[in-house]
Amino acid sequence: MLVCDLILWLASPGGAGLFLLIAPFGASAFLVFVVPNSPLAQPWSVLAGNTLAALAALAVLEVTTDPLIAAPAAVAMAILSMAATRAFHPPAGAVALATVIAAQSAGFPGLSFALSPVLTGSAALVAAGILWNRATGRVYPFRQPPAPSPHGTADPAPDRRLGLAPAELAHLLDRLRMSPNIGVEDLARVLTAAETEAAAHHLGHLTAAGIMSRDLVTASPGDRLPDLAETFRAHRFKTLPVSDHGRYAGLVDQSALLGLTDPSTTAADLARPVATLPPSATAAELMDLLADGHQQAVPILDGPHLAGLVTRSDLIALLSARLRDGWTA
């Protein structure tokens, strides 16, 4: 808010009597900084919503300056303007009301009020919100296109291929009159998570301990490139866990060996950290990790020790068996 105030002050030199910060900015700041994932807090909603509300109020004031009539009419016009432009922003209703109230003062700047402080102040809040949210690890603006495929192709991620298309989701939101409250990508994320949980329910109460391979072929940190290549060739593995006297030390992907010729390269050089789970982890947690394409296997750790390994092949075989059982039943 301080940055916003300074920007407005610089934009209005010697501006004693000019309206700098207006009360609705407090509500806009709450949305932008506290709930940046809300569709109501996105830049278009903030900028267009606030500015259109101010312009709507100014248009009403051209017809009547009686605040008893102008105030509700301005709010109604602001809502209609936001609906027409899909720029819903609740504080904009207060912007319309604040514009009518400010117009009763002698120093009211008129049409330029929509430019400064409304548009300029809104832009300052959005810019500060982008910097703050990115600095704190959050994504803003939030409603962005889905992340690209991990394989660099145009295909959606595997967990998105069986769901509804974006156009179908958008139609569903419009039919339920929920499009101002949730974005298409947000809904897709919720549905994907729900479908994963539903699939996990069909697996009963299976845990990683019941699925994992226990008799593991592992590499030692000092194993060299020729030995690693021979192990992959002999066992036809895609991944090889590294164990240092029973303590987990990373995972080597078969692809990491491609193009390497230095025989002094060791497993410790090639091992990379991946997400791990305890033996009590649920099937849903395993599915989440193995479905996103970032890792081929999940090491199962009992404290620092390697207790087992669950691969995509293990999970596919399990799902296949459960599906066959379901069809037989």
Backbone bond lengths (Angstrom), bond angles and torsions (degrees), N, CA, C in turn:
res aa  C-N    CA-C-N  psi(-1)  N-CA   C-N-CA  omega(-1)  CA-C   N-CA-C  phi
1 M - - - 1.456 - - 1.526 110.65 -
2 L 1.336 115.73 -35.69 1.465 119.67 178.17 1.526 110.63 -64.54
3 V 1.333 116.66 -43.97 1.464 120.60 177.97 1.520 109.97 -61.03
4 C 1.324 116.02 -43.65 1.462 120.75 178.62 1.531 110.19 -59.00
5 D 1.327 116.52 -44.67 1.467 121.52 -178.90 1.531 110.80 -63.05
6 L 1.354 116.12 -42.14 1.465 119.90 -179.30 1.526 111.12 -64.77
7 I 1.354 115.95 -41.85 1.466 119.57 179.40 1.527 110.65 -61.98
8 L 1.313 115.68 -43.55 1.461 119.24 179.86 1.528 111.37 -66.66
9 W 1.328 116.13 -36.41 1.477 119.67 179.11 1.526 110.16 -65.74
10 L 1.359 115.80 -41.53 1.460 119.30 178.92 1.524 111.09 -67.17
11 A 1.350 116.38 -32.59 1.461 120.09 179.32 1.521 112.22 -75.30
12 S 1.330 116.59 -14.51 1.472 120.58 -178.66 1.520 109.07 -130.59
13 P 1.342 118.97 69.00 1.465 121.44 -177.13 1.520 111.66 -58.01
14 G 1.329 113.62 138.17 1.457 119.14 -178.83 1.493 112.73 62.78
15 G 1.308 116.52 28.91 1.458 121.15 -169.90 1.508 114.79 -83.45
16 A 1.294 119.67 44.26 1.459 119.66 173.68 1.517 107.98 -63.62
17 G 1.314 115.85 129.29 1.447 119.73 -178.91 1.513 113.36 94.08
18 L 1.348 116.80 -15.91 1.455 117.99 176.24 1.520 109.41 -77.23
19 F 1.298 116.98 153.68 1.463 121.87 -178.83 1.527 107.48 -88.49
20 L 1.313 117.19 110.42 1.453 120.49 -179.09 1.526 108.99 -92.07
21 L 1.301 117.53 -92.74 1.450 119.73 178.56 1.523 109.74 -78.28
22 I 1.319 116.10 134.80 1.457 120.42 175.28 1.521 108.53 -113.30
23 A 1.308 116.86 153.07 1.467 121.92 -172.87 1.534 114.11 -54.54
24 P 1.341 120.00 -40.51 1.473 119.04 -178.67 1.522 114.66 -58.94
25 F 1.352 117.29 -21.33 1.461 118.92 178.17 1.526 111.32 -61.65
26 G 1.317 117.81 -27.74 1.458 120.24 177.74 1.518 110.96 -63.12
27 A 1.337 116.62 -42.53 1.460 120.58 178.26 1.528 110.94 -70.18
28 S 1.338 117.11 -38.50 1.467 120.20 176.62 1.523 110.63 -61.86
29 A 1.334 116.37 -41.96 1.461 120.24 179.29 1.522 111.00 -62.78
30 F 1.319 117.47 -38.25 1.469 120.59 178.72 1.522 110.24 -59.83
31 L 1.336 116.70 -46.27 1.465 120.09 -178.92 1.531 111.44 -65.54
32 V 1.331 116.80 -45.80 1.466 120.81 -175.16 1.525 111.80 -67.32
33 F 1.342 116.78 -38.62 1.461 119.82 -173.45 1.521 113.37 -94.87
34 V 1.321 118.35 -28.04 1.462 120.35 -173.88 1.518 112.28 -101.02
35 V 1.330 117.89 -40.55 1.468 121.01 -179.87 1.539 109.44 -124.97
36 P 1.343 117.47 62.71 1.471 120.25 -175.23 1.516 113.90 -67.01
37 N 1.347 118.37 -13.60 1.461 120.39 178.73 1.524 112.41 -83.60
38 S 1.321 118.30 -6.91 1.454 120.21 -179.66 1.522 110.97 -73.25
39 P 1.354 117.82 137.51 1.469 119.40 174.40 1.529 112.11 -58.00
40 L 1.324 116.48 -26.67 1.464 120.39 -178.83 1.520 112.49 -74.12
41 A 1.357 117.30 -11.85 1.461 121.07 -177.09 1.517 112.59 -104.91
42 Q 1.337 118.23 1.23 1.454 120.25 -175.32 1.535 111.14 -72.68
43 P 1.339 116.34 153.87 1.470 119.94 -173.41 1.521 114.53 -51.35
44 W 1.357 117.50 -44.34 1.462 118.26 -179.53 1.518 111.00 -61.03
45 S 1.328 117.13 -41.03 1.460 120.58 -179.67 1.523 110.78 -64.22
46 V 1.339 116.70 -42.12 1.470 120.13 -178.61 1.523 110.66 -68.07
47 L 1.327 116.59 -51.90 1.466 120.29 -174.71 1.526 111.65 -68.16
48 A 1.329 116.49 -53.91 1.460 119.68 -177.11 1.517 111.14 -70.79
49 G 1.329 117.25 -41.76 1.463 120.03 -178.05 1.518 112.21 -59.55
50 N 1.332 116.76 -51.88 1.467 120.07 -178.75 1.525 111.77 -64.25
51 T 1.329 116.51 -44.59 1.464 119.77 -176.36 1.522 111.72 -67.85
52 L 1.328 117.01 -43.51 1.463 120.00 178.32 1.521 111.41 -63.30
53 A 1.332 116.01 -35.96 1.464 119.40 178.38 1.524 110.88 -63.55
54 A 1.338 115.99 -43.05 1.465 119.28 178.33 1.528 110.80 -64.19
55 L 1.329 117.25 -42.31 1.467 120.41 179.53 1.529 110.94 -66.01
56 A 1.333 116.73 -37.37 1.463 119.87 177.95 1.520 110.50 -62.74
57 A 1.340 115.58 -43.17 1.465 119.09 179.03 1.524 111.46 -64.36
58 L 1.334 116.50 -40.69 1.461 120.04 178.84 1.527 111.00 -64.44
59 A 1.335 116.64 -35.50 1.463 119.51 177.26 1.519 110.87 -66.58
60 V 1.324 117.49 -40.25 1.464 121.37 178.04 1.521 110.08 -64.04
61 L 1.333 116.70 -38.79 1.468 120.77 -178.71 1.523 112.44 -66.69
62 E 1.335 116.04 -20.72 1.459 119.16 175.17 1.530 110.93 -70.86
63 V 1.344 115.94 -22.33 1.459 120.81 -179.08 1.521 110.95 -93.66
64 T 1.325 116.59 -43.85 1.461 120.83 179.77 1.514 109.71 -149.20
65 T 1.318 116.46 141.59 1.465 121.29 176.27 1.520 111.46 -105.35
66 D 1.315 117.11 3.15 1.464 120.54 177.27 1.532 108.09 -69.20
67 P 1.332 118.30 114.03 1.476 119.54 -175.67 1.513 113.44 -61.65
68 L 1.319 118.63 -28.63 1.464 120.42 -179.79 1.520 111.73 -64.68
69 I 1.332 116.28 -30.87 1.462 120.80 178.26 1.530 110.92 -95.80
70 A 1.335 115.93 -41.24 1.459 120.81 -174.49 1.529 112.10 -66.44
71 A 1.334 117.54 -37.44 1.470 120.02 -175.81 1.532 112.43 -62.69
72 P 1.332 119.60 -56.04 1.469 117.89 179.24 1.520 112.92 -66.01
73 A 1.331 117.05 -34.05 1.465 119.42 179.21 1.531 110.43 -66.09
74 A 1.335 117.06 -39.03 1.462 120.73 -179.95 1.530 111.05 -65.38
75 V 1.339 116.70 -42.39 1.468 119.82 178.89 1.532 110.42 -64.28
76 A 1.341 116.24 -42.08 1.467 119.73 178.78 1.527 111.03 -62.67
77 M 1.334 117.29 -43.88 1.459 120.81 178.77 1.523 110.96 -64.77
78 A 1.335 117.34 -36.40 1.462 120.93 178.55 1.524 110.90 -63.68
79 I 1.331 116.38 -43.01 1.466 120.51 179.65 1.523 110.51 -63.08
80 L 1.332 116.98 -44.25 1.460 120.22 178.85 1.523 111.54 -63.15
81 S 1.334 116.87 -39.64 1.467 120.75 179.05 1.521 110.82 -64.50
82 M 1.336 116.64 -42.63 1.465 119.79 179.12 1.518 111.18 -66.27
83 A 1.332 116.90 -38.29 1.465 120.02 179.09 1.524 110.84 -64.21
84 A 1.324 116.06 -39.91 1.466 120.41 -177.68 1.517 111.93 -68.22
85 T 1.328 117.39 -28.48 1.469 121.32 -176.73 1.520 112.98 -107.55
86 R 1.343 117.16 5.39 1.466 122.27 -177.83 1.527 110.62 51.79
87 A 1.320 114.61 48.20 1.469 121.16 -179.05 1.521 109.63 -125.59
88 F 1.333 116.48 52.56 1.460 120.29 -177.60 1.524 111.19 -67.92
89 H 1.328 115.95 126.01 1.469 122.16 179.40 1.526 106.79 -150.28
90 P 1.331 118.40 102.55 1.469 120.80 -173.91 1.528 115.25 -49.58
91 P 1.364 119.50 -42.99 1.466 117.66 179.47 1.517 114.06 -60.01
92 A 1.343 117.49 -18.01 1.460 119.45 -179.87 1.524 111.04 -64.18
93 G 1.336 117.47 -30.04 1.461 118.57 174.53 1.512 111.33 -60.27
94 A 1.346 114.99 -38.53 1.467 119.17 176.66 1.520 111.51 -71.18
95 V 1.344 117.49 -29.85 1.465 120.44 176.31 1.532 109.74 -62.37
96 A 1.339 116.55 -43.66 1.464 119.77 178.10 1.524 110.66 -60.07
97 L 1.334 116.00 -45.06 1.459 119.88 179.80 1.524 110.99 -65.61
98 A 1.355 117.14 -41.34 1.466 120.59 179.63 1.523 111.30 -64.11
99 T 1.329 116.73 -33.81 1.465 120.22 179.04 1.524 110.68 -65.42
100 V 1.319 116.28 -43.27 1.469 119.93 178.50 1.522 110.42 -63.31
101 I 1.334 116.85 -42.55 1.469 120.66 -179.36 1.523 110.50 -65.83
102 A 1.374 115.38 -44.70 1.463 118.78 -179.15 1.520 111.63 -63.41
103 A 1.325 117.13 -30.15 1.458 120.65 -177.93 1.521 112.65 -66.95
104 Q 1.337 116.31 -16.21 1.466 118.98 178.84 1.522 112.20 -77.49
105 S 1.351 117.34 -10.99 1.464 121.54 -178.68 1.521 110.30 -87.57
106 A 1.323 115.26 153.47 1.460 120.22 -176.44 1.519 112.68 -68.28
107 G 1.325 117.18 -31.31 1.465 119.17 -176.13 1.514 114.49 -89.85
108 F 1.304 117.56 15.96 1.470 119.97 -176.53 1.527 110.29 -63.22
109 P 1.357 118.46 127.91 1.476 120.25 -173.75 1.522 115.10 -78.37
110 G 1.319 119.00 -6.82 1.459 119.85 178.61 1.513 112.43 84.18
111 L 1.344 115.52 -138.27 1.454 120.52 -173.71 1.522 112.61 -60.15
112 S 1.335 117.49 -31.13 1.463 120.02 -178.48 1.528 112.00 -66.54
113 F 1.329 118.10 -11.82 1.464 121.43 177.89 1.530 110.45 -60.52
114 A 1.344 116.71 -34.31 1.464 119.83 179.51 1.520 111.65 -68.50
115 L 1.353 116.17 -28.40 1.459 119.89 177.80 1.521 111.54 -81.22
116 S 1.313 116.12 -48.45 1.460 121.65 178.88 1.523 108.02 -141.78
117 P 1.314 116.78 115.61 1.464 126.73 24.02 1.534 116.33 -98.43
118 V 1.340 119.24 -8.45 1.466 118.19 -165.07 1.529 112.07 -65.50
119 L 1.350 117.95 -60.38 1.460 119.90 -177.07 1.529 111.04 -67.99
120 T 1.336 116.49 -45.61 1.461 119.85 -178.76 1.527 111.26 -62.86
121 G 1.325 116.11 -43.97 1.463 119.72 179.62 1.520 112.33 -66.26
122 S 1.327 116.47 -39.91 1.463 120.09 178.06 1.520 110.89 -63.08
123 A 1.343 116.34 -42.31 1.462 120.26 178.62 1.522 111.13 -63.44
124 A 1.332 116.82 -37.59 1.468 119.90 178.43 1.521 110.97 -65.68
125 L 1.324 116.84 -40.28 1.465 120.21 178.31 1.526 111.31 -64.60
126 V 1.329 116.36 -42.86 1.464 120.20 -179.99 1.524 110.49 -64.27
127 A 1.334 117.08 -44.74 1.466 120.43 179.92 1.525 110.77 -61.91
128 A 1.335 116.46 -44.71 1.461 119.53 177.98 1.524 110.72 -64.75
129 G 1.339 116.93 -36.73 1.461 120.58 178.75 1.516 112.31 -64.71
130 I 1.328 117.33 -40.24 1.470 120.78 178.09 1.527 109.85 -61.73
131 L 1.327 116.41 -46.85 1.469 119.98 -179.64 1.520 111.45 -63.87
132 W 1.329 116.87 -44.89 1.463 120.30 -177.49 1.522 111.62 -65.86
133 N 1.312 117.19 -47.35 1.459 120.25 -176.51 1.523 111.92 -66.19
134 R 1.313 117.28 -38.67 1.462 118.90 177.55 1.525 110.93 -69.44
135 A 1.337 117.35 -35.73 1.466 120.26 178.50 1.520 111.72 -67.54
136 T 1.328 117.22 -26.97 1.464 121.12 -179.10 1.521 112.75 -99.69
137 G 1.336 117.27 11.81 1.457 121.05 173.34 1.515 115.54 84.68
138 R 1.328 118.25 10.93 1.463 120.21 178.28 1.528 109.71 -103.61
139 V 1.331 115.23 158.30 1.461 120.32 -178.16 1.520 109.50 -98.38
140 Y 1.318 116.60 122.19 1.460 122.28 176.72 1.518 107.99 -151.59
141 P 1.309 119.87 125.79 1.461 128.80 1.18 1.530 111.64 -62.01
142 F 1.339 114.86 147.57 1.458 119.70 -170.01 1.510 113.50 -89.00
143 R 1.324 117.77 -44.74 1.465 120.26 -174.23 1.526 109.69 -77.45
144 Q 1.321 114.99 88.72 1.445 122.24 -179.38 1.521 108.95 -115.03
145 P 1.344 117.21 163.79 1.464 118.30 178.25 1.515 110.79 -62.89
146 P 1.337 117.56 155.60 1.457 120.24 -179.79 1.520 111.83 -57.47
147 A 1.326 116.25 152.33 1.455 120.94 178.06 1.526 109.42 -61.22
148 P 1.341 117.38 144.77 1.462 119.31 179.98 1.515 111.27 -64.11
149 S 1.331 115.30 160.15 1.450 120.67 178.33 1.517 110.01 -58.81
150 P 1.330 118.28 140.87 1.462 119.76 178.15 1.525 112.67 -63.37
151 H 1.337 116.99 -15.77 1.456 120.45 -179.60 1.526 112.32 -95.05
152 G 1.342 117.27 3.35 1.453 120.55 178.15 1.512 114.32 73.04
153 T 1.327 118.32 22.87 1.458 122.30 178.47 1.525 109.81 -111.19
154 A 1.337 115.19 173.81 1.461 120.04 -178.74 1.523 112.55 -79.97
155 D 1.324 117.46 -10.67 1.461 119.78 -179.35 1.523 110.56 -67.12
156 P 1.330 117.33 141.71 1.465 118.61 173.49 1.519 110.17 -67.17
157 A 1.321 115.39 165.21 1.455 120.16 177.17 1.527 109.30 -59.04
158 P 1.349 118.06 150.63 1.467 119.97 -176.42 1.510 113.82 -53.36
159 D 1.349 118.23 -36.52 1.464 119.69 -177.45 1.520 112.41 -74.39
160 R 1.358 117.70 -5.20 1.458 120.67 178.30 1.532 112.63 -104.98
161 R 1.329 117.97 -7.03 1.462 119.83 -170.37 1.523 113.27 -75.64
162 L 1.318 118.14 -26.23 1.458 120.68 -177.28 1.523 112.71 -96.57
163 G 1.313 116.78 -4.58 1.454 119.99 -177.56 1.519 112.07 -86.55
164 L 1.322 116.14 -172.75 1.458 121.39 179.33 1.525 110.75 -74.21
165 A 1.326 115.36 147.17 1.457 120.99 177.14 1.525 109.06 -72.00
166 P 1.365 117.60 156.65 1.469 120.21 179.69 1.524 113.34 -53.17
167 A 1.350 117.39 -39.48 1.466 119.70 179.93 1.524 111.04 -64.46
168 E 1.336 116.63 -37.18 1.463 120.30 178.57 1.522 110.95 -68.39
169 L 1.330 116.80 -39.25 1.465 120.51 177.59 1.526 110.58 -64.86
170 A 1.334 116.16 -41.65 1.466 120.08 178.98 1.533 110.57 -62.56
171 H 1.329 116.19 -41.95 1.468 119.84 177.97 1.521 110.91 -63.57
172 L 1.328 116.46 -40.34 1.461 120.69 178.93 1.526 111.01 -62.23
173 L 1.335 117.03 -43.49 1.467 120.59 179.46 1.530 110.80 -64.36
174 D 1.329 116.36 -40.46 1.470 119.51 178.86 1.531 110.44 -65.62
175 R 1.325 116.32 -40.88 1.471 119.79 -178.54 1.532 110.90 -64.84
176 L 1.321 116.14 -36.23 1.469 120.35 179.34 1.524 112.70 -88.04
177 R 1.331 116.06 1.01 1.474 122.40 -179.19 1.528 111.41 56.61
178 M 1.338 115.93 43.72 1.458 121.21 -178.87 1.522 112.76 -117.40
179 S 1.339 117.32 3.60 1.455 119.51 -176.26 1.530 113.82 -60.67
180 P 1.356 120.13 -29.78 1.470 117.31 176.32 1.527 113.04 -71.02
181 N 1.324 117.86 -17.08 1.458 120.42 -171.98 1.519 114.14 -99.59
182 I 1.327 118.01 -25.65 1.452 120.30 -177.21 1.518 109.08 -147.50
183 G 1.330 116.99 140.55 1.441 121.41 -179.98 1.522 111.98 -87.15
184 V 1.334 115.83 164.78 1.465 121.16 -178.00 1.524 110.74 -61.06
185 E 1.327 117.36 -46.26 1.457 120.09 -178.56 1.524 111.17 -65.50
186 D 1.344 116.58 -37.67 1.466 119.91 177.98 1.525 110.42 -62.66
187 L 1.326 116.62 -43.40 1.461 120.59 179.39 1.525 110.72 -63.87
188 A 1.334 116.97 -39.63 1.462 120.24 178.96 1.523 110.73 -62.01
189 R 1.326 116.62 -38.85 1.471 119.98 179.05 1.524 110.70 -65.30
190 V 1.328 116.56 -41.46 1.466 120.25 179.88 1.526 110.23 -64.75
191 L 1.345 116.91 -45.42 1.455 120.60 -179.02 1.531 111.32 -63.73
192 T 1.331 116.61 -40.20 1.459 119.78 179.11 1.521 111.13 -62.43
193 A 1.348 115.63 -44.00 1.472 119.31 178.86 1.521 110.65 -63.98
194 A 1.340 116.69 -39.77 1.463 119.93 -179.89 1.528 111.06 -66.71
195 E 1.338 116.76 -39.52 1.460 119.99 179.34 1.524 111.26 -66.06
196 T 1.339 116.18 -36.64 1.461 119.73 177.34 1.520 110.79 -64.40
197 E 1.340 116.37 -42.95 1.466 119.86 178.10 1.529 110.68 -64.22
198 A 1.336 116.97 -40.75 1.461 120.18 -179.92 1.524 110.84 -63.82
199 A 1.351 116.10 -41.13 1.466 119.38 178.15 1.519 110.61 -63.88
200 A 1.343 116.23 -38.00 1.459 119.93 179.43 1.521 111.26 -65.33
201 H 1.340 117.48 -32.49 1.465 120.24 178.76 1.524 111.25 -62.35
202 H 1.335 116.85 -32.43 1.456 120.30 179.65 1.527 111.63 -70.04
203 L 1.333 115.68 -15.78 1.457 119.27 178.19 1.514 111.90 -90.25
204 G 1.329 115.09 8.27 1.462 119.12 178.32 1.516 111.04 66.95
205 H 1.328 115.94 -137.16 1.459 121.10 -177.68 1.519 111.24 -106.65
206 L 1.325 116.30 32.12 1.454 119.87 179.60 1.524 110.79 -64.68
207 T 1.304 116.22 140.21 1.454 122.51 176.69 1.519 109.16 -121.47
208 A 1.319 114.71 173.12 1.458 119.35 179.34 1.523 111.20 -58.84
209 A 1.333 116.55 -34.41 1.463 120.06 -179.64 1.522 111.84 -62.08
210 G 1.329 117.71 -29.74 1.448 121.13 -179.36 1.512 113.89 -86.92
211 I 1.330 117.35 -13.25 1.462 121.41 -176.09 1.524 111.94 -106.69
212 M 1.308 116.99 -32.02 1.467 121.67 -166.79 1.526 113.02 -67.03
213 S 1.329 114.64 152.76 1.462 121.66 169.02 1.526 107.47 -80.00
214 R 1.317 115.92 136.01 1.465 120.19 -176.48 1.535 112.25 -108.52
215 D 1.340 116.58 -33.72 1.460 120.41 -179.89 1.524 108.05 -85.82
216 L 1.306 115.99 84.42 1.458 121.05 -168.44 1.523 112.19 -93.82
217 V 1.324 114.39 144.23 1.458 121.86 166.40 1.521 106.16 -94.04
218 T 1.300 116.80 121.05 1.460 120.55 -175.51 1.523 109.86 -124.47
219 A 1.306 114.95 166.52 1.458 121.92 173.53 1.518 108.58 -112.17
220 S 1.304 116.05 150.39 1.459 121.35 172.74 1.515 108.45 -90.38
221 P 1.332 118.60 152.71 1.469 120.27 -178.58 1.520 113.41 -53.94
222 G 1.325 117.96 -30.30 1.464 120.57 -176.73 1.509 114.51 -89.64
223 D 1.338 119.57 -2.48 1.464 120.98 179.57 1.525 110.10 -60.71
224 R 1.328 115.56 135.05 1.451 120.32 -174.65 1.529 111.50 -92.82
225 L 1.323 114.27 169.55 1.461 121.89 -173.22 1.529 113.33 -54.02
226 P 1.347 120.64 -47.21 1.475 119.03 -179.59 1.530 112.69 -61.01
227 D 1.336 117.16 -38.14 1.457 120.03 179.24 1.523 111.34 -68.09
228 L 1.315 116.26 -39.43 1.462 120.33 178.55 1.530 110.25 -63.71
229 A 1.339 115.89 -45.04 1.465 119.96 179.96 1.524 110.71 -60.86
230 E 1.314 117.08 -40.99 1.452 120.60 179.90 1.525 111.34 -66.39
231 T 1.327 117.31 -37.61 1.471 120.80 178.05 1.523 110.91 -64.77
232 F 1.309 117.25 -44.86 1.465 120.36 176.95 1.521 110.96 -61.56
233 R 1.335 116.72 -40.52 1.460 121.00 -177.81 1.527 110.83 -68.41
234 A 1.320 116.44 -41.51 1.464 120.22 -175.66 1.521 112.40 -71.12
235 H 1.325 116.46 -36.88 1.471 119.81 -173.65 1.524 113.16 -104.17
236 R 1.335 116.38 -7.68 1.471 121.29 178.84 1.531 111.37 56.91
237 F 1.331 115.22 40.64 1.457 121.23 176.52 1.524 109.99 -84.24
238 K 1.323 115.57 159.18 1.465 121.25 169.39 1.524 111.07 -103.02
239 T 1.327 116.43 -22.17 1.459 121.41 178.51 1.518 109.08 -137.44
240 L 1.319 114.94 155.62 1.456 120.58 -179.41 1.526 108.14 -140.47
241 P 1.331 118.29 115.18 1.461 119.45 178.32 1.523 111.17 -72.91
242 V 1.303 114.77 147.65 1.462 121.09 178.58 1.517 107.77 -104.98
243 S 1.335 115.54 126.95 1.454 121.33 -177.29 1.526 109.42 -125.17
244 D 1.300 115.34 127.07 1.467 121.37 178.32 1.522 108.03 -106.95
245 H 1.335 115.39 89.53 1.469 121.58 -176.97 1.532 110.92 56.32
246 G 1.325 115.55 44.88 1.455 121.28 177.09 1.508 114.60 91.48
247 R 1.319 117.30 -16.07 1.469 120.90 179.64 1.531 109.20 -89.47
248 Y 1.299 116.09 130.60 1.466 121.18 -177.89 1.522 110.21 -64.68
249 A 1.357 116.42 135.36 1.460 120.89 -176.70 1.522 112.59 -134.07
250 G 1.339 118.50 21.22 1.455 120.43 176.00 1.514 112.23 118.43
251 L 1.333 114.76 179.57 1.459 121.30 -176.53 1.527 108.45 -132.10
252 V 1.332 116.60 133.94 1.462 121.59 178.02 1.523 108.40 -104.79
253 D 1.326 117.00 123.07 1.460 121.62 174.39 1.524 109.22 -85.53
254 Q 1.320 115.91 144.36 1.458 120.43 177.98 1.515 110.86 -57.20
255 S 1.333 116.63 -36.93 1.465 120.79 -178.23 1.522 112.61 -63.83
256 A 1.340 117.32 -21.82 1.462 120.06 -179.07 1.518 111.91 -67.49
257 L 1.338 118.14 -18.34 1.461 121.60 -178.60 1.515 112.62 -85.23
258 L 1.331 117.02 -14.72 1.460 119.79 -174.81 1.523 111.01 -62.74
259 G 1.325 115.25 130.04 1.457 120.77 175.91 1.516 114.74 83.25
260 L 1.327 118.22 -5.15 1.462 120.30 -178.97 1.524 110.01 -84.61
261 T 1.315 115.79 139.77 1.469 120.76 179.57 1.515 112.90 -129.58
262 D 1.319 117.54 -12.02 1.464 120.32 -177.64 1.527 109.48 -76.36
263 P 1.351 118.49 111.97 1.461 119.76 -177.15 1.515 114.31 -68.00
264 S 1.329 116.65 -13.27 1.467 118.55 179.60 1.527 112.80 -83.32
265 T 1.340 117.28 -5.18 1.462 120.72 176.73 1.526 109.48 -63.30
266 T 1.332 116.46 133.49 1.465 120.36 -175.90 1.523 111.49 -113.40
267 A 1.318 114.19 168.14 1.469 120.02 177.40 1.521 110.69 -60.02
268 A 1.327 116.88 -36.30 1.467 120.00 178.98 1.519 110.96 -62.68
269 D 1.345 117.02 -32.96 1.471 120.38 178.33 1.522 111.51 -69.69
270 L 1.330 116.93 -32.47 1.465 120.86 -172.94 1.522 113.19 -96.60
271 A 1.322 117.12 -19.19 1.472 119.92 -177.02 1.518 110.32 -64.80
272 R 1.324 115.06 139.53 1.465 119.57 177.68 1.521 109.13 -126.37
273 P 1.318 116.57 150.00 1.469 119.10 177.67 1.519 110.77 -74.31
274 V 1.310 116.55 136.62 1.459 122.21 174.86 1.525 107.92 -133.21
275 A 1.316 115.59 166.50 1.467 119.69 178.41 1.524 109.89 -65.25
276 T 1.304 116.23 138.55 1.463 121.93 178.32 1.522 109.55 -121.98
277 L 1.320 116.40 164.74 1.456 121.74 179.06 1.523 109.52 -138.33
278 P 1.330 117.19 157.80 1.461 120.46 175.42 1.525 110.59 -83.96
279 P 1.329 118.92 166.69 1.474 120.81 179.01 1.520 113.66 -58.76
280 S 1.329 117.64 -23.83 1.467 120.68 -178.41 1.521 113.13 -83.41
281 A 1.327 118.48 -1.21 1.465 121.40 -177.71 1.525 110.35 -61.22
282 T 1.320 116.12 145.83 1.462 121.16 -177.72 1.521 111.26 -84.40
283 A 1.329 114.37 166.03 1.460 119.82 176.84 1.524 111.20 -61.88
284 A 1.332 117.08 -33.50 1.470 120.16 178.87 1.523 111.05 -63.42
285 E 1.330 117.28 -40.24 1.463 120.38 178.99 1.523 110.77 -65.90
286 L 1.328 116.82 -39.34 1.462 120.13 176.89 1.524 111.07 -63.85
287 M 1.337 116.30 -42.83 1.460 120.53 -179.75 1.515 110.98 -62.47
288 D 1.326 117.31 -39.59 1.460 120.68 179.36 1.523 111.35 -59.17
289 L 1.331 116.47 -43.58 1.464 120.41 -176.39 1.524 112.10 -74.43
290 L 1.322 117.17 -37.54 1.456 120.04 -174.16 1.526 113.44 -86.85
291 A 1.323 117.76 -12.86 1.470 120.29 -176.56 1.517 113.10 -89.59
292 D 1.336 118.19 -16.19 1.470 118.52 -172.78 1.518 113.57 -87.10
293 G 1.332 118.54 -3.70 1.459 120.81 174.86 1.509 115.42 85.64
294 H 1.335 118.34 -0.44 1.453 120.11 -176.05 1.525 113.56 -87.80
295 Q 1.313 117.99 -20.08 1.458 119.37 178.26 1.524 110.23 -148.58
296 Q 1.339 114.52 147.52 1.455 121.56 -176.05 1.526 112.30 -87.85
297 A 1.326 116.35 -21.36 1.462 120.18 -175.21 1.517 109.40 -149.40
298 V 1.328 115.25 156.76 1.465 121.38 178.24 1.525 108.41 -117.77
299 P 1.333 118.65 112.93 1.460 120.48 173.99 1.533 109.77 -68.12
300 I 1.306 116.10 135.26 1.457 121.68 178.58 1.528 107.54 -103.84
301 L 1.315 116.14 118.32 1.459 121.03 -173.30 1.518 111.28 -111.10
302 D 1.319 114.43 136.69 1.462 121.95 170.44 1.516 105.59 -107.90
303 G 1.338 115.10 93.25 1.456 119.43 -169.76 1.514 108.37 69.18
304 P 1.352 118.67 -130.66 1.471 120.20 177.69 1.520 112.99 -87.50
305 H 1.322 117.37 -2.54 1.455 121.30 -172.96 1.524 111.70 -95.33
306 L 1.326 115.31 143.48 1.455 122.09 178.72 1.526 109.03 -79.06
307 A 1.344 115.51 114.16 1.464 120.44 -178.03 1.518 112.32 -98.27
308 G 1.318 117.81 -26.04 1.455 120.17 -177.68 1.512 110.69 -178.48
309 L 1.331 115.60 -174.82 1.462 121.57 -177.93 1.526 108.12 -147.70
310 V 1.339 116.05 134.91 1.461 121.74 173.92 1.516 107.59 -117.02
311 T 1.324 116.76 121.52 1.463 121.72 -179.95 1.525 110.11 -103.93
312 R 1.323 115.52 168.33 1.461 119.25 174.82 1.527 110.55 -60.45
313 S 1.317 116.50 -37.65 1.466 119.76 178.76 1.514 110.92 -61.35
314 D 1.334 117.33 -39.77 1.468 120.73 177.82 1.523 110.40 -60.34
315 L 1.327 115.42 -45.47 1.461 119.59 -176.21 1.526 111.21 -69.33
316 I 1.338 116.77 -39.49 1.468 120.38 178.32 1.528 109.96 -63.03
317 A 1.336 116.52 -44.00 1.465 120.06 179.05 1.522 111.09 -61.62
318 L 1.337 116.61 -39.94 1.459 120.48 179.32 1.526 111.11 -65.10
319 L 1.338 116.51 -46.72 1.465 120.36 179.53 1.523 110.92 -62.81
320 S 1.337 116.41 -40.13 1.457 120.17 178.78 1.529 110.98 -61.69
321 A 1.333 116.11 -43.25 1.459 119.88 -179.80 1.530 111.06 -64.31
322 R 1.334 116.46 -40.90 1.460 120.00 179.56 1.518 111.35 -66.51
323 L 1.342 116.65 -38.00 1.466 119.42 177.51 1.516 111.60 -65.10
324 R 1.335 116.83 -41.99 1.468 119.91 177.74 1.518 110.71 -62.30
325 D 1.343 116.46 -41.26 1.458 120.04 178.19 1.520 110.88 -61.38
326 G 1.354 115.50 -39.22 1.460 120.08 -179.72 1.513 111.33 -66.48
327 W 1.345 116.98 -40.41 1.464 119.89 179.49 1.537 110.68 -67.57
328 T 1.343 115.44 -38.66 1.456 118.90 179.92 1.511 111.05 -64.57
329 A 1.371 114.46 -41.00 1.472 118.39 178.86 1.506 110.03 -66.21
